[in-house]
Amino acid sequence: MSTILTLIRKDCALFKHDRTALMLTFLVPVIMIYVFGQVFGINRKDTGPNGIPLAVVNNCANPAAQRLIDALRAEKGFRVITTTTATIVTGVTGGAGEAGGAGATGGASVTGVTGGASGAGAAGEADGAGSSARPLTEADLRPLMHDNVFRFAVVIPADLIGGEKFGVNLKLLSNPRNEIETQTVSGLLQKCIFSNVPQLLGQSMQESMKTRLGGDGRNKFNRDIAGAVSKSFDVSETDVLRSLEAGNFGFGLTHAAAAEKTEGGMRTESGMRMNDVMRMDDGMRTDGGMREPGMRELGVAENGGGGGTDAAKPANPFGGLIRIESEQVIGRDVKSPAAARNIGGWAIMFLLFSVSHSAKALFDEKHAGLFQRMFASSVRPAHVLWSKFVFGVLLGLVQLLALFFAGRIMFGLDVVAHFRALVLVSLASSGACTGFGMLIASVARTSSAANSLTTLLVLLMCCLGGAWVPVSFMPGFLQKISVFTIPYWAIEGFAQVFWSGDSIAQLAPTLGVLCGITAGAMAIAWWRFRRGTIFEP
């Protein structure tokens, strides 16, 4: 037994002095848990997306339209854009991604209003705002979406609550490059309309009654309802009538009156409080099943979207209340959209792990004595460094092309049609990843330290750069950090190739950023190698 205890003490001593093992065992997991916790909103009051750029064009003179815009501004998930400056010039991409939401648009810029974290809409002008700012028009939206300034836009038409049909009319323009983000935007729009601007539906009902019953018939109906409510709840008939005509149905008046009558509120004949009945109704489904309290099923009728209807499904009584005319501006002709969205993120993650092993190779060659034998000839450290770089770039290019062609075979990804642009983005991404590997080798002192540092940084960059979850779902400070990661710009480049079908000129800003990362990483690595000991005996 004493022998076993002695060996255990030996292992503990070795582990204690192994910084790499300590880092991989404790530091890396703690950092990853923290980052994932921030991404998925653990212990955050407001989970979900944060600051998704949403352009809004208001063509409606009804005050309800402005209330809808105010509700969108108050929603933390949106960063509302309402104005633009200068002239729209199409054909030049800003290369902006999810976090920034704005880029160089060939002379065009936008200003916006950002809702605060508390939900209050605080007005704030973005960079580039000035006296020349003008309201966005529907004609501005498509060029700016092609420039990736924003990926979603809402047009409030002149007939927002008009027409014979009861409901609200809207138009949604989208670039659904990220499916999760697209579904979230649709849900947040419904939430803003139903939760924050219920008067829209009330005013729509008033307009529908006016069309069907005529002005006199609607007024008589409102007076009859106001009279009945006044007698039942002992409130002013004039106030109820005014509320009905405004579209809010006077719910606040009746609730206050009921609360004054009895401490527990109005009761039914069976003795149950009216509030309890309403809560029970919140917990019931229209098909008789139960669901979580307060989760109402809201229907949205979309025009222009794909998919058919299932006649076997029961009719949703709320369906059609919000009529959204949908238009997909970018990506309509993409083959295998899901593959175009996702394969780029997966590919860059595996490339980072593969190419970053060049750091380990340098230490292995040093320990094998290869450097000293090579330096005995005409080989110099610069030759070794640049040969490793070129090899890493070629290896990364071959790996990326192999992965994308595998995606073509398995998922139908259209590689051939975009081959030239794909090669350029793959070269730039491989250079950035290889430069990252050389930088790790220049900083780390041992092979094991290089491995642990590589594991930590690759996982962090893939998480923050959007390879796993949309950047828009992260807190604001993480969104700002994400633009400094290699996966962020590589994924942006692959999305421009496969989703947007951008030309080489439109890819230039993204390629420039990746090449800049490569140059910076290699410059620091060369400076560190010249002052380090890796090439010494």
Secondary structure in CASP SS format (residue, H / E / C, confidence):
PFRMAT SS
TARGET T0000
AUTHOR 0000-0000-0000
METHOD secondary structure of the structure
MODEL  1
M C 1.00
S H 1.00
T H 1.00
I H 1.00
L H 1.00
T H 1.00
L H 1.00
I H 1.00
R H 1.00
K H 1.00
D H 1.00
C H 1.00
A H 1.00
L H 1.00
F H 1.00
K H 1.00
H H 1.00
D C 1.00
R H 1.00
T H 1.00
A H 1.00
L H 1.00
M H 1.00
L H 1.00
T H 1.00
F H 1.00
L H 1.00
V H 1.00
P H 1.00
V H 1.00
I H 1.00
M H 1.00
I H 1.00
Y H 1.00
V H 1.00
F H 1.00
G H 1.00
Q H 1.00
V H 1.00
F C 1.00
G C 1.00
I C 1.00
N C 1.00
R C 1.00
K C 1.00
D C 1.00
T C 1.00
G C 1.00
P C 1.00
N C 1.00
G C 1.00
I E 1.00
P E 1.00
L E 1.00
A E 1.00
V E 1.00
V E 1.00
N E 1.00
N C 1.00
C C 1.00
A C 1.00
N C 1.00
P H 1.00
A H 1.00
A H 1.00
Q H 1.00
R H 1.00
L H 1.00
I H 1.00
D H 1.00
A H 1.00
L H 1.00
R H 1.00
A H 1.00
E C 1.00
K C 1.00
G C 1.00
F E 1.00
R E 1.00
V E 1.00
I E 1.00
T E 1.00
T E 1.00
T E 1.00
T E 1.00
A C 1.00
T C 1.00
I C 1.00
V C 1.00
T C 1.00
G C 1.00
V C 1.00
T C 1.00
G C 1.00
G C 1.00
A C 1.00
G C 1.00
E C 1.00
A C 1.00
G C 1.00
G C 1.00
A C 1.00
G C 1.00
A C 1.00
T E 1.00
G C 1.00
G C 1.00
A E 1.00
S E 1.00
V E 1.00
T E 1.00
G E 1.00
V E 1.00
T E 1.00
G E 1.00
G C 1.00
A C 1.00
S C 1.00
G C 1.00
A C 1.00
G E 1.00
A E 1.00
A C 1.00
G C 1.00
E C 1.00
A C 1.00
D C 1.00
G C 1.00
A C 1.00
G C 1.00
S C 1.00
S C 1.00
A C 1.00
R E 1.00
P E 1.00
L C 1.00
T C 1.00
E H 1.00
A H 1.00
D H 1.00
L H 1.00
R H 1.00
P H 1.00
L H 1.00
M H 1.00
H H 1.00
D C 1.00
N C 1.00
V C 1.00
F C 1.00
R C 1.00
F E 1.00
A E 1.00
V E 1.00
V E 1.00
I E 1.00
P C 1.00
A C 1.00
D C 1.00
L C 1.00
I C 1.00
G C 1.00
G C 1.00
E C 1.00
K C 1.00
F C 1.00
G C 1.00
V E 1.00
N E 1.00
L E 1.00
K E 1.00
L E 1.00
L E 1.00
S E 1.00
N C 1.00
P C 1.00
R C 1.00
N C 1.00
E H 1.00
I H 1.00
E H 1.00
T H 1.00
Q H 1.00
T H 1.00
V H 1.00
S H 1.00
G H 1.00
L H 1.00
L H 1.00
Q H 1.00
K H 1.00
C H 1.00
I H 1.00
F H 1.00
S H 1.00
N H 1.00
V C 1.00
P C 1.00
Q H 1.00
L H 1.00
L H 1.00
G H 1.00
Q H 1.00
S H 1.00
M H 1.00
Q H 1.00
E H 1.00
S H 1.00
M H 1.00
K H 1.00
T H 1.00
R H 1.00
L H 1.00
G H 1.00
G H 1.00
D H 1.00
G H 1.00
R H 1.00
N H 1.00
K H 1.00
F H 1.00
N H 1.00
R H 1.00
D H 1.00
I H 1.00
A H 1.00
G H 1.00
A H 1.00
V H 1.00
S H 1.00
K H 1.00
S H 1.00
F H 1.00
D C 1.00
V C 1.00
S C 1.00
E H 1.00
T H 1.00
D H 1.00
V H 1.00
L H 1.00
R H 1.00
S H 1.00
L H 1.00
E H 1.00
A H 1.00
G C 1.00
N C 1.00
F C 1.00
G C 1.00
F H 1.00
G H 1.00
L H 1.00
T H 1.00
H H 1.00
A H 1.00
A H 1.00
A H 1.00
A H 1.00
E H 1.00
K H 1.00
T C 1.00
E C 1.00
G C 1.00
G C 1.00
M C 1.00
R E 1.00
T C 1.00
E C 1.00
S C 1.00
G C 1.00
M C 1.00
R E 1.00
M H 1.00
N H 1.00
D H 1.00
V H 1.00
M H 1.00
R H 1.00
M H 1.00
D H 1.00
D H 1.00
G C 1.00
M E 1.00
R C 1.00
T C 1.00
D C 1.00
G C 1.00
G C 1.00
M E 1.00
R C 1.00
E C 1.00
P C 1.00
G C 1.00
M C 1.00
R C 1.00
E C 1.00
L C 1.00
G C 1.00
V E 1.00
A E 1.00
E E 1.00
N E 1.00
G C 1.00
G C 1.00
G C 1.00
G C 1.00
G C 1.00
T C 1.00
D C 1.00
A C 1.00
A C 1.00
K C 1.00
P C 1.00
A C 1.00
N C 1.00
P C 1.00
F C 1.00
G C 1.00
G C 1.00
L C 1.00
I E 1.00
R E 1.00
I E 1.00
E E 1.00
S E 1.00
E E 1.00
Q E 1.00
V C 1.00
I C 1.00
G C 1.00
R C 1.00
D C 1.00
V C 1.00
K C 1.00
S C 1.00
P H 1.00
A H 1.00
A H 1.00
A H 1.00
R H 1.00
N H 1.00
I H 1.00
G H 1.00
G H 1.00
W H 1.00
A H 1.00
I H 1.00
M H 1.00
F H 1.00
L H 1.00
L H 1.00
F H 1.00
S H 1.00
V H 1.00
S C 1.00
H C 1.00
S H 1.00
A H 1.00
K H 1.00
A H 1.00
L H 1.00
F H 1.00
D H 1.00
E H 1.00
K H 1.00
H H 1.00
A C 1.00
G C 1.00
L H 1.00
F H 1.00
Q H 1.00
R H 1.00
M H 1.00
F H 1.00
A C 1.00
S C 1.00
S C 1.00
V C 1.00
R C 1.00
P H 1.00
A H 1.00
H H 1.00
V H 1.00
L H 1.00
W H 1.00
S H 1.00
K H 1.00
F H 1.00
V H 1.00
F H 1.00
G H 1.00
V H 1.00
L H 1.00
L H 1.00
G H 1.00
L H 1.00
V H 1.00
Q H 1.00
L H 1.00
L H 1.00
A H 1.00
L H 1.00
F H 1.00
F H 1.00
A H 1.00
G H 1.00
R H 1.00
I H 1.00
M H 1.00
F H 1.00
G C 1.00
L C 1.00
D C 1.00
V C 1.00
V H 1.00
A H 1.00
H H 1.00
F H 1.00
R H 1.00
A H 1.00
L H 1.00
V H 1.00
L H 1.00
V H 1.00
S H 1.00
L H 1.00
A H 1.00
S H 1.00
S H 1.00
G H 1.00
A H 1.00
C H 1.00
T H 1.00
G H 1.00
F H 1.00
G H 1.00
M H 1.00
L H 1.00
I H 1.00
A H 1.00
S H 1.00
V H 1.00
A C 1.00
R C 1.00
T C 1.00
S H 1.00
S H 1.00
A H 1.00
A H 1.00
N H 1.00
S H 1.00
L H 1.00
T H 1.00
T H 1.00
L H 1.00
L H 1.00
V H 1.00
L H 1.00
L H 1.00
M H 1.00
C H 1.00
C H 1.00
L H 1.00
G C 1.00
G C 1.00
A C 1.00
W C 1.00
V C 1.00
P C 1.00
V H 1.00
S H 1.00
F H 1.00
M C 1.00
P C 1.00
G H 1.00
F H 1.00
L H 1.00
Q H 1.00
K H 1.00
I H 1.00
S H 1.00
V C 1.00
F C 1.00
T C 1.00
I H 1.00
P H 1.00
Y H 1.00
W H 1.00
A H 1.00
I H 1.00
E H 1.00
G H 1.00
F H 1.00
A H 1.00
Q H 1.00
V H 1.00
F H 1.00
W H 1.00
S H 1.00
G C 1.00
D C 1.00
S C 1.00
I H 1.00
A H 1.00
Q H 1.00
L H 1.00
A H 1.00
P H 1.00
T H 1.00
L H 1.00
G H 1.00
V H 1.00
L H 1.00
C H 1.00
G H 1.00
I H 1.00
T H 1.00
A H 1.00
G H 1.00
A H 1.00
M H 1.00
A H 1.00
I H 1.00
A H 1.00
W H 1.00
W H 1.00
R H 1.00
F H 1.00
R H 1.00
R H 1.00
G C 1.00
T C 1.00
I C 1.00
F C 1.00
E C 1.00
P C 1.00
END
